[in-house]
Amino acid sequence: MAKIQRPSKEALIRFFKGDCEVEEAGLVKLYLSLEIDAPYVQQCLKDAWDNLNQDPELAYDLVEHETAWEDFLALRSKPEQVRSKMTFWKYSIAAAAVIVCASICLFLYKTNHLLRATQANIASIHYKNFLAPKGQLTTVTLPDSTKVTMFPGANLAMPDNYNAMDRRVKLTGKAYFDVKHNSNRPFYVSSGELTTHVLGTSFQISPLRGNKGQSVVLHTGMIAVNYRSAHLGVLVPNQQMTLQENGKFTIKQVESVQLISWTKEQLRYDQVSLAEICRELEDWYGVQIMIDKDFDQNKKLTANFYRKPLNTVLAILAITGNFKYSIQANKVKIYEEEGGKHRP
């Protein structure tokens, strides 16, 4: 039988760490099946363990380290009960099984502490906030060249580790995203309990009336939408998903160009309630609008404005909605007249 050469220390360490190539691993397994040079193998195993624990992502105390090492060592050094009856190949299989168990132990141990370290890192993450002031359409370019156009009053929070491993942001309010494609770093937007996952595409996220849900409109590309830990579905261009706060959702066909027209300073409303229109106008123009309690706030209106001053917008809506209004400083009152008498 040909003599099996003892693997180098570096080769054994690579094997115990799971880093060696298939051919090298086969030779190491064959050598280990001979059960020789126990002190040498033991030292290489210890060096592999110590080398693994130099990973800066692992954070654990000395007691945890020693306990884990003892458990790991026990797996490797457990005596064989039927050694005298095993053939050469049975030794090989048994040794390989022990090595696999040890590798799994290493993997699970490292994963557990990596998870702890990740959770600790999440707690220490700091966010940079981009606020779109009321009365001002705001566009922000993120470090990866992704562009976010925010409706006045919206807020975007970007973590300080953005684009390190992935790209995650948090949104409050309404915004349009033109995401730079990067298949290695997916893009996530969290808005309440809704998470939108993309690689490179353009879409809009906005809150529903009374902030009782979210709406996602896809303009180009493809996105996946999740609610909490549940996958809701995948959208294709010109689809809108409306998610209620109770988790119920619907998907319908829309004209995305119309719904994102505000990014071009054009406000378009197609049978939208007066109350909802007024809420957008408040942010768009930076004013406060009060609707008389006796006036129907749910009246549906259709209108289209492009770079119009507030007074012009209100004048057009007043004709369509059959109401009167007054403007004092940055406060607007909407009411109806009876017998020519102003009812504030």
Buried (B, 14 or more C-beta within 10 A) or exposed (E): EEEEEBBEEEBBBBBBBBEBEEEBBEBBBBBBBEEEBEEEBEBBBBBBBEEBBEEEEBEBEEEEBEEBBEEBBEBBEEEBEEEEEBEEEBBBEBBBEBBEBBBEBBEEBBEBBBEBBEEEEEEEEEEEEBBBEBBEBBBBEBEBEBBBBBBBBBBBBBBEBBBEEBBBBBBBBBBBBBBBBBEEBBBBBBBBBBBBBBBBBBBBBBBBEEEEBBBBBBBBBBBBBBBEEEEBEBBEBBBBBBBEEEEEBEBEEBEBEBBBBBBEEBBBBEEBBBBBBBBBBBBBBBBEBEBBEEBBBEBBBEBEBEEBEBEEBBEBBEEBBEBBBEEEEBEBBBBBEEEEEEEE
